Amino acid sequence: MERLPGFRDFYPEPVPARDAWSASVRQHLFAQWRHVAERYGFREYDGPPLEPLELFTVKSGAEIVGQLYNFTDKGGRDVSLRPEMTPTLARMAAAAERQYKKPLKWFAIPQLFRYERQQKGRLREHFQFNADILGEADPAADAELIALLIDSLRALGLTGEDFVVRLSSRTAWQEFFDRGAADRSRAYEFFQVVDKLEREAPETSAQRLDELGFTLAQVREFIERAEPTADLQAILSSLSARNLAAYVKLDYTVIRGLAYYTGTVFEAFDRKGEFRAIAGGGRYDNLLKLISGGKVDLPALGFGMGDVVLTELLRARGRLPAREGALDVFVLVADEAQRTASLGFVQQLREAGSRVEYPMTPAKWDRQFKRALELGATWTAQLLAAANGGAAVRLKALATREEFELPLADALGRIVSRAG
Amino acid sequence: MERLPGFRDFYPEPVPARDAWSASVRQHLFAQWRHVAERYGFREYDGPPLEPLELFTVKSGAEIVGQLYNFTDKGGRDVSLRPEMTPTLARMAAAAERQYKKPLKWFAIPQLFRYERQQKGRLREHFQFNADILGEADPAADAELIALLIDSLRALGLTGEDFVVRLSSRTAWQEFFDRGAADRSRAYEFFQVVDKLEREAPETSAQRLDELGFTLAQVREFIERAEPTADLQAILSSLSARNLAAYVKLDYTVIRGLAYYTGTVFEAFDRKGEFRAIAGGGRYDNLLKLISGGKVDLPALGFGMGDVVLTELLRARGRLPAREGALDVFVLVADEAQRTASLGFVQQLREAGSRVEYPMTPAKWDRQFKRALELGATWTAQLLAAANGGAAVRLKALATREEFELPLADALGRIVSRAG
């Protein structure tokens, strides 16, 4: 039986097939995301992967249903796997925000699901690092969130040569639009044209802009001049104070497709332009009120960073963690008379925090040693028959093939001090 | 809008309502499970939460469908949220086991879903620590797996006074049944009666046993005598060698409800008997072949440990982690002229691994200090105007209210050495 198309299996390393993903790489991303978020004082939350369908249609309209994994459950409820996290965040914040001090700095690492018509290799699920700040309208919050985004990528080994955060402003575009619009109600249509500028034929863009009261030249000039709004200036200053200015640039071609952004918008890209956006986000000061049916009205902003593009980029730049060192010690059982004592030694090592393997059943010494090498063990350790001085251990460092004979307690201390 | 009944929200501490769960407690369980599994040389895997429906009906029959979150997707596929992990494990192992050395020692922490008729407080999802060993028939593998189970609970702070693993054997019961059965094809029926002995009225059990050719007294005597099989003896010896014998006891009342167990079966219980089983598992040497349609035929065993009963037990025994210490430093910005330099200091601290908060917008000093206390910070740090000796920091240890003035680099060193 096959897994469903568009879904992934995560295997232990080395992954057995080209379309198999690595569970330890995934765990590496999650651990780094979590670690950076905590350094920034963000607190973890999560909701169910299954939510009432209405939670998603309220925000995105009935059209979204065509892209959802939705169904009617056995209790007759219309439900859906979550395609994004923001509606769940809004629901949870609406229920409980009064019990937390503002601003809320929250993060989550949900798995998200979208039923998209199958394209070759196109996934229908991914994991996404979501970070949001609720309850702070000042651009200081935008700077804090963008700094978190930058440090999330740096924590994974990426540098300013690998990526850049392109910073823009819906406010700036709204003002530009309001100054020249033929019909002020068509702002979202205008944003969509700007969003597609880099992908669409110039004639198409020009014609659509003309209908809205603009020339392509005007729009291009506005992008090229790129005068920062007061908010963007404040954000840039705050990032400079953190010594992070080199990781961002003003770029008004970024506008973000979604309707609900209200201020700063940004996207992180690889500098070589080989991949889709690594992450994106912005301010959505009116969205919580909309989704919560008026129950919570907080200014807010956030970003999402998916695991798929990020993993591809890390692989391309050689920044995935090395596989070595998954095992600290392989305990050799050369003499079955030593098995009981060896099991006791295995247990002592594990209790001291070491990652330990041993042959569960009798096996030839050279097969055991080969297995230790395959598993990438740092040490092999072989218990020797207890002499008058008590039990002793023959320790071998597999990197150097250096060998020692030590009393058991000393061997334990030596291994644990290196196991870290 | 409410979340679906039977599903949980996980909030940052302190959780805002009685029915809200703690994201950091969940993360604590996951981190400990993962850490112990790695010490035992188990490797992580995961599959999709959504699988072809058939994957579950092959193993459990069509009756299981009534308990599933199943539906037809937009491509006409019959799919289901996973109610358990073993079918996914079998599918993944069948596809790739030839590329791994045996035995496979694999673990996962999936979220599992069951549509059960709603009972008050009954959940429809939970997280489960799953560990399995594939490809080793020797009881040495049973001992290794049970040792992992014991150490998973000990890693969470539980002791031999809190829990015990009750050890039994389907083989022993099968032999007992075969010796006296009126009809040898009714073994599973017999196991079901034994499984319910502690919950059913003695007359009911006696009558059902009579139909199968046994008296209740015979069965009770077999349980009380509890003579270990050779496999159970080997397991007990191995656990003794690891100094873990005090955590298990032979108990033939345990038989496990499911049809597919073939040898050792076991369940972990709290000693006071206040909770449902904490974990359970056993040998299922024929199951992989069945689920994989003959593609993989490996002896196997495993256990599952859910997060719900375990969290209740840890709370009842006072073993949940303390909330203190989620923040290392709160950087006070007493003088707005110091904001830029303070942001630089915040960044330095975070880059050194500290968890740092600061006031994003101007605020009175006492409000800032109160916030530092609320957040449980270890230190407050306030940058002082640079004098001729360079920048200085006023550091305060909030536990003792001790205060120092130090050069910036020294303050950084002092905080980071304690941040761990």
Interface residues (C-beta under 8 A of the other chain):
Chain A: M1 E2 R3 L4 P5 F7 R8 D9 F10 Y11 P12 E13 P14 P16 A17 A20 A23 S24 R26 Q27 R34 E38 R39 Y40 G41 R43 E44 Y45 D46 G47 P48 P49 L50 E51 P52 E54 L55 V58 G66 Y69 F71 T72 D73 K74 G75 R77 V79 L81 R91 M92 A95 A96 Q99 Y100 K101 P103 W106 Q111 F113 Y115 Q118 E125 E136 D138 A140 A141 E144 A147 D151 S237 S238 A241 R242 N243 L244 S292 G293 A326 L327 R339 T340 A341 L343 G344 V346 Q347 R350 E351 G353 S354 R355 V356 E357 M360 T361 R371 E374 L375
Chain B: M1 E2 R3 L4 P5 F7 R8 D9 F10 Y11 P12 E13 P14 P16 A17 A20 A23 S24 R26 Q27 R34 E38 R39 Y40 G41 R43 E44 Y45 D46 G47 P48 P49 L50 E51 P52 E54 L55 V58 G66 Y69 F71 T72 D73 K74 G75 R77 V79 L81 R91 M92 A95 A96 Q99 Y100 K101 P103 W106 Q111 F113 Y115 Q118 E125 E136 D138 A140 A141 E144 A147 D151 S237 S238 A241 R242 N243 L244 S292 G293 A326 L327 R339 T340 A341 L343 G344 V346 Q347 R350 E351 G353 S354 R355 V356 E357 M360 T361 R371 E374 L375
